[in-house]
């Protein structure tokens, strides 16, 4: 049956648009906070009721809106962020967070919204607004009420009540109040990280769950302070600065931010934050670049913590991909990826042998300290008496027996037994410990751990894990200088693929040769494999080539093969390093410490575990109740 095409009613159009822009309460908060940031606000306060279902209030001190602007703001595709007369080209040079002009009308179409705004004093002349007072505008399910004067300070306050009351089906799909509040907090934290010069607060059900004050400037210190306030103080103590610059045809491209040390890692990738021109984004390319930079420092089930900020010409990135504006497309994704990988690896190399402070904290928590004497347990009735040989040992080590508190020495404690004793020569260190970050070796424990004394504490080194990293780094250095060793196949292997996969492989033939794969085109939909890396001599060639094609299709680079190469090198390094259970002399132990100090990434083994634990004197004093 013939169905006539008709135009949808305006209310239906607005609700369809609202379904794209306003997915959940956090979407409302995101759009309104972004508008506040675009309005140059330095303070933004958010209040929630029932996780944002019953109430959302966003209050800012930005430049506000005139009555004329307020009337236009609730109409679809009305915005101040794209200038007139540009023929639409401005869409490819978006420099603000918002630009589509859909947020307010979409929110007003599915809620009861009240807008109160007062412009900056010098923004409106006395002739245009005789009172220069705040104005209020109500929008209920898309129906607009008349403007009316009200009281209010400079800036804009938007109240959203009964979200989705006109679309009950959407309301049923919302999660619990707690889950919705958590989602709002996550959005707010991302924006707070991107704009340290703005103060933020979040109050839910009368309880303030998040608050950060505005940082004084946009310096690295202010940025790190804000990141530490959002991601935790441990991140601030265990992060290294990241910086890189590139010159492109369209202008300057810069990467800044901070990356956590490999030993400061997490079970998920939730602590990976990426920003493009101040916009929080979720991009598979960027996440893949982070994974590539850390691939030989972490186990596959561990993830680093990073906060990276990319600044580039707006024409080099397309933010008009989805109404939510969380996805972007780069004009040159390969350049972006290489810049991220290079900058992260350079920053981690600069950290040298440094390990995260959380390693020491974990070690301290593992100690079991007796609780008696502090009201936490039963004190033993009396210490056991020392026998004759033990007393002589105490006498030798202390230069004379010292009376213990609460202990009465037996009559024979002062006797001398020179014939039965064996003197201990305890050497006093004379070297300058300040010159050695990892100290000087003093002992080997269980033929596995090296105990070293530093200027202000001690270091315990896992000799196998440490030497494994040293061997691995030497292997990587040799591969970089000499290249990957290749093996010529006696019978070249023909691998059948589809045309698109073949084209992708042939386009990157030179890069694949650098990692040991020599490929040639073999008609339509097939490649001929002539050489492979020697490390893969026993592998399934067809599967390797298929993995190459899949990886290039997904991320634009052969990461999987590179990871496998490095994984094999890691295994060889593991088998070729000093094993646990081998006794080392003092010279060997100190040589291991010195090489660790001179080798990048020596703070963790090839699997992301720490190679040493450092305890400061203050940490040791805590164990004995001195602090």
N, C-alpha and C positions, 0 to 999 in steps of 0.2 A: 504494500500500500504506500502510495506517495506521501511523504512527510515534508511539509513546507518549512523552509528555514525562516526562523524568526529571531529577533533580537531579544536577549534576556533582559529582564527588569533591572533597574539600577541597583536595587537592594540585593538581588541575587549575585550580580557582578561583584559588588563590594564584599559579599561573604565568601565568594570563591577566592577573591584576592586575599582576603583575610586568612583563609586556610593555608595559603602559601607563606604569608609573612608571620602570622600569629599561630604558631604550632602549640605552644604551651606557655605558662606564665613567664618562663625565662626568656621567651622570644619577645614578650612585651617589654620586659626590663631591658633587654639588650637594645631594642630600637630606641627606647626613651633615653637611656643613658648615652648612647651614641649621639643622639640629637643634642643632649646637654654638653657633651664634649665639643661638638662642632660649634656650639654657642659660646665657646671659650669659658666655660664654667671652671672654677677652681675648687668647688665643693659640691658634692652630689650625695644626697642621702636617700636611701630606699627603705620603705616600710612595707611589710607583707602581712597579710591576714589569711590564714588557712592555706599557706604555701603559695599565695598569690591568686587563689581561686576567688576569694571574696573581696580582697583588697590589695591594690598595688599603688603606692604613692612614690613618685620620683620628684624630688625637690632639688633645684639647682640655683646657683647664683650667677648664671650666664647673662648674656646681654638682653634676654627677654624678647617679647614680641609686641608690636603695635596692634591696635584693634584691627586694622586692615590685614596685617599678617595673620592674625588669629583666624579671621574669617576664611582666608585662603588656605591655611594650613590643614583644615579638615576636608579639603577637596582632593580628589585623587590626582596624582601626578603634579602636585603643586609643591615646588621646592625653591629654596634660595641658594642652592648649592651648585646649580648649573646655570651659567650666565646665558643671557639671551643672544640670539643672532649668531650662534656658532654652527648651525646646520647639523647638530647632533654629534659633531666631532668631539665635543666635550666628554662624551661617554667613554672615550678612549684615553682620557686624561683626568680621571677622577682622583681628587686629592683630599676629599672629605670622607668621613665614615658613612654618612647617608647621602643619597643622591636620587633615589627613585621616586620620592614623594608619595609613598604608600603607607607609611607607618601609622600616622594618626588616623586617617580615614579607615584603615583596616581594623585598628583597635576599636575605634568608635562604632564600627558596624556590628561588633559582637560583644559589647559591654555597655556599661553606664559610665561615661567618661566626663570628667570635669577638668577644664584647662583654666588655670589662673596664671596670668603673666603680667609683669610690669617691666617695661623697657628701661634701659640705661638712661639716666637723666639727660645726657647730651645727645641721645639717639633721636629723641622726638622734641620738636620745638614746642613752645607754649601755644603757638597758633594751631598746631595740628592736634594737640591734646591739652586742653586748658588746665586740667587738673594733674595730668601726668600720673594718674593713679593706676592701680592694677585693674584689670578687666577679667571677667569670668565668662566662660562659654561652656554650655552643657551639650553633650552629644549622647543620645540614648538609642541604641540599636540603629545607628545611622541617621537618626532624626536630630536636626540641629536646632537648638533653642537660640533666643536672641542674646546678644552680648549685654552684659550689665556690669556696672562698676562694683568693685569690692575692695577690701583691704588686702595688702600683700606687699612683701619686700621685693627688691630687684631680683629678677630671674623668672623662672617658670616652675610651676607646681602642677603636676598632672596626677589626678586620682582616677584609678580604674577600678570599678566595683562590679561584682557579679560577672566575672569573665565567662563568656560562652553561655550566658543565660538564654540567648535566642537560638542557640544550637546545642540542645541538651545531649545529643549523641556525641558531640566532641567532648563535652564535659565528662561523660562516662569513661572516656579513654585516658583521662589524666591519672597520674599516679598519686600516691599518698602525699599528705601535706609535707611530711618530712622529706620525701624524695624530691618534690617540687622545690622546696626551699634549698635543698642541696644543689639542684641544677641552677637555680638563680645565683647562689653563691659562687659556683664555678664560673659562670659568665662574668660576674662582677670582678672576680679575682683576675681573670685574663685581661680585662680592660684596665684594672688597676696596675697591672704589670707594665702595660704599654704606655701608661700616662702617669709617671711618678709625680708630676707637678700638680696633680689633682688629688684632693682628699676624698675618700669614699667611706660610706658606712652602710651597713645592712642591719635592720631591726626586724625581727620576726616574732609575732605574738608578744610584743613588749620586751623581748630580750635581744640585746645587741650581739650578733654573732660574728660580725666582721667590721673592722674599722682600721683605716690607715690615714695618717695625716699627710698633707702635701709636702713633698720634698722641696728644698729651696731652689734647685736648678736641675738641669738635665745631664749632670756630670755622671761619670761612671760610678762614683761613690754613691750618689743619690739613687742611681739605677739599681745598684747592688743592695742598698738598704731596702728599697721597695721589694725587690725579689726575695730577700731574706724574710721580710714581713709576711709575704704571701706564701712562699714555698717552704719556709722554716729556716730558723737560724743555722741549722746544720748545713743547709745548702750554701748559705753565705760564707761559712767557714771552710767549705770544701769545693769551691768553684774557682775556675781559672777564667781569665778574661779572653774573649774571642774577638778578633778584629781582622778584617780583610777589605780590600778595595779593588775595584776593577773599573777600567775606562771602556765605555761602549760608544757606539755611534750616536746614541740618544742622550748620552751624558754620563754621569757618575753613578756607580753602584757601590754600596757599602754594606758590610755585614758586621754587626756588633752583638754583644751579649755575653753570656757566661755559661760555662759548661762544667758539670760536676766531674770530679775525678772518677776514673773507672771503678775504684773500690767503693765509691759512693753510688750505689746502684739500687734499682728497685725491681720488683717482680713483674710490674706492668709498665707501659709507656705513658702513664697518666701524667708524669712530671716532665713531659716534653712539650714546651710551649713555643710556638712559632708565630711571628708577626711580620706582616708585609706592609710597609708604609703606615705603621701604627694600627693595622687591622689584625685582630686575632684570626688565624686561618687554620684549617685542617687540610693538609695537602699530602698525598701519598708520595709525591716526589721528594718533598722536604723530609718526611719521616724516613724514606729510604736512604737519603743522604746521611742522616744522623746514624742510621744503622751501619752504613758503609764506613763511616769514620771510626766507629767503635768496634768494628767487627772482629779484630784480633786482640781486643782487650777484655771482652766480656763473654761469658757463656751465653748460649743462644736463648736461654730462658731468663736472662737478666737484661735490664734496660737502663740506659743512662738518664740523668736528669739534666735538662738543658733549657735555656731560654734564649732564643736567637731572634734578632731584629734585622730585617732586610729593608734597606732604603734604596729605591731606584726611581727612575723617571716613570711617572704614571702611565705613559704610553707603552712601557715595556711589560705591563701586567694588565690583564683583563679581570676586573672584579665584578662585572655584570654577567656572571655565569648563572647565579641562582638568587631568588629574592632574599634568601637568608644571608647572603654576602659572606659566607664562611669559606667558599671555594674560590680559587683564583686560577688563572692560566697565564703562564709566562711565555713571552715571545721566544726566549732562548733558554729552555729548561736545563740544557746541558751545562751552560755557563753557571747557572745558579747552583746546580748540584756540585760541580767541581769546586766552586768557591766555598761552599759549606764544608765539604770533605777536607779540602786543603787547610782551611782556617781551624777546624776542630783538631786535626792531627797536629798542626803546628802548636796550638795551645797546649795540647796534652804532652807534646814533646818538651815544651818549655817547662812544664811542671817537673820534669826529670824523674827522680826516684820517689817523689812525694806521694804519700798514701793519705787517705782521708782520716780525719780525727775520729770518726765513728768506729774505726778499727780498735783504737785504744779504749773507747767507751764500752764497746762490746766485751773486750777482754776484762775490763774492770768489773763489769756486771757478772762475769762468770766466776769471779773469785768468791769463795765462801768464807765470810768473816765471822768468827765466833761472836755471838751476841751477848754472852754473859758479861757482867760488869757494867752494862748499860741498861739494866732492867729488863732485858729481853730474853733471858734464859737463866737456868740454874747454874750457879757457880760451883765448881768442884770443891769438895770438902777440904782437901789438902793436896798439894802437889806431890807427886811421887819423889822419893828420895833418890838422889843420884848415887850410882855405885862408884867404887874407887877409881876405875879407869876413866869414867866420864868426868869426874872432878879434876883429874889431871889434864884432860883435854881442855876444860874451861880455863884452867890455870895457864896453860900454854898460850891459848888464843887471846886472853885478856891481860896477860902479864901479871896475873895474880887473881885469886878468887875474890869476887866482890859479893858482899852479902846481898842476897835477894830479898825483896820486900816480902815480909811474912814468912820467911824461911830461916830456920835456925841451923847453921852449919854444924855438921857432926864433928867430933873431936879430931878425926884424922884429916880434915880438910886442909889444914895448914902444913901437913907433912910434905916433904920433897922427895921425889923418887927419880933422880936423874938417871939411874941405870935402866929403868924400865920405859923411859919416854923416848919418842922419836920427834925431833924438832921439825917444824913446818917453816919453810921460808916463803913468806907472803910478800910478793913484790908490790911495791907502791908505784903506780903509774906516774911516769915523768913526762909523757908526751903532752903536747898541747891539744887537748880534746876539742877545743873550739874550731880547729882546722878540719875536723872530720864530722860531717852531719850525722853519719851512722856510727860514730864512735870507734873504739878499739876493742878487738875481741878479748874477752876475759875467760871464757869457758865454752865448752861444747856440751850440751845436755842430750843424753840418750842417743848420741851419735846422729842427731837429726837437727837440733836447733843450736844456733850460734848465739851466745849471750855477749853483748857488747856494751861497754860503758860509754855514755855520751857526757857532754859537759854539764847537762842538767837532768840526767835520767839514765835510762837503759833501753836497749833495743834487743828484741828477740827475733832472730831471722830463721825462717824455714829454708835450710840450705838447698833442698831439692827444688822448691818453687822458685827461689831466687835465681839459681843457676839455670833453670829451664828458661826463664825470661831472657837471661843474658845470651844463651845459645841461640834462641829464637831471633833476637834482634840482630845477631851476627849473620844468621842465615838470610834474613830479609835484606840486610845491607849488601851481602854478596849477590843476591838476586837482582838488586837494583843496579849494581855495577856491571855484572857479567850477563845479566838477562836470565830468563828462564831457560833451563836446558830442555832441548826438544829431541824427540825420538822420531826418526823417519819410519813410517809404517811399511813393512815389506810388501803388503798388498793394500793399496789405498782403499779406504772405506767409503762407499757411496751411501749417503743418508738422504732419504726422500722426505721432503717437507712440502708445505703448500707454497705458492708463489710469494705471498707476502712475507713469510718467514725467511725464505731464501733471499729475498731482496734486503731484508734487515741485516742478515748475516753478511752479505757481500758489501753492504754499505759500511760495515765496521770491520772489514777484513784486516786492515792495518793494525787496529787496536787489538784484535784477537791474536794476531801474530806476536804481539808483545808479550802475551801471557802464554805463548807456546802452541797456539792452534793455527796451522796453515791450511786454509780452505780455498777451494776453487769452485767456480760455478760448473755444474754438470747438467746442462740442459735446463728445461723448464721444471721447477719444483724439485730440485735435487742439488746437493753439494758434494764435492769430493774432498775427503779429509786425507791430507798427505802427511802431516806431522802433528803430534800431540805432545804435551809436556811429559817429560820423563817420569815425573811423579805419578802420572796416570797410566802408566804402561799396562797395568792389569785391569783397567776400568772398562766399562761398556762404552765404546766410542759413540755409538748411535744415541745412547741416552745422554751423554755429555753434550753432544751437539744440540739435541732437543732442549736440554736445559738452558743452553746458551740462547737459543731462539726465544724461549719463553721469558727469560730474564730480560732480554733486550726489549721485548714487546711490553713488559710491565713497567720497567724502570728506566729504560733507555741505556742500560749499562749491564755488562756481564758480571754482576756482583756475585752470583751464586758460584761461578767457576773460580773467581778470585778467592772467595771464602773457602772453597774446597782446597785450593792450592795452599792457602795459609793454614788451613786445618791440618793438612798433611805435614807441612813444615813444623807446626806446633807439636804434632805427635812425634816426629823425628827428634825435635829438641827435647821432648820429655824423656825419650829413651836414651838420649845421648848426654844427659846432664848428671850431675852428682846425685847419687841415690841417698835416700834416708838410710841410716845405719852405717855410713862410712865415716870413720874417724878422721878428722882434719887436724893438722897441727896449727899453731898460732899464725904462722906465715900464710898458710892457705886460707885461713878464716879472714885475716885482714885483707888479703888480696881479693877475696869475694866481696867484702864490704866496699873496698875502693872502686871496684868495677861497677858495683851497683850505683854508686854515687855518680859515675860518669856515663851511665846508660839510661836513655829515655825509657819511661814506662816501667822502671825497675820496681816500682811500688806494688805491682800486681803481677801474678803469673799469667800464663796464656789463657787461663780459664776465668780470669776476673777475681781470683781470690788474692788476698794480701800476701805479700812475701815477707813482711816484717810487721811487728807490733812495737810501737814506741810508747813507753810510760815515762812521764815526767816525774821529778821528785815529788811534786805536789800530789800526783796521782798515787804514788807509793805511800806517802804520808797519810792519805785518806784511808788506805787499807789498814793502817795501824792506829787509826783514831787520833792522829796528830793534828788533823784539820777538821 
